[in-house]
């Protein structure tokens, strides 16, 4: 069964002026769609065509011969997760259970915010910044991954929030100013309800 491009959970105009309709047209309609189409082409007729996205990601990670499948499968998952991490009228200080957990594990929202922004700004080249739950320690952690890599390949980590820091995520709206995009993402776009749902299911 082929994978399909999921609909955005909001209208393409809903994140403006922070993320423009034009960016979403390219980012969702071209980049994310290409990852879905590439993946389907690569797994057609193989055993992987009956596996879930997460199964494919975990089975191909670290295997140089399957890097193309890994990259496209992980990018399909990462992007679907990223869309849900945002919403109109989002952002600002965390709310709900995640707010208490952030205070407990980072000391304050400000300390968390600084660390998350730093992770995204210092990811050299393309990649992702993440807030994850470490199931062994029971604590929140901030990580960054290059290119298509995702915390899903470490079964000890549960992704709670991500920010796409590939240039295609922000260049039309912010040009080279990645730190500005990450600040706007945190202050105006984060869907804390979704982050809380992820924490509750972790
Ligand atoms: Mn992207």
Boltz pocket constraint, residues with backbone or C-beta under 6 A from the ligand:
constraints:
  - pocket:
      binder: B
      contacts: [[A, 27], [A, 31], [A, 79], [A, 164], [A, 166], [A, 168], [A, 169]]
      max_distance: 6.0
